[in-house]
């Protein structure tokens, strides 16, 4: 997963992807969405976090 095959997606990459999907979101809304997805606050979206997003799961 990830463009470099390193097992995670960086915050900037995820933010750019979300912007492509929903280009009407503000920068603040994108930041809030990424904060919610990055549950452990690592600054990286690990596979488990990404999988939960894709599966529609939330805590």
Secondary structure as UniProt FT lines:
FT   TURN            3..4
FT   STRAND          8..10
FT   HELIX           11..21
FT   TURN            23..24
FT   HELIX           27..37
FT   TURN            39..40
FT   STRAND          44..46
FT   HELIX           47..55
//
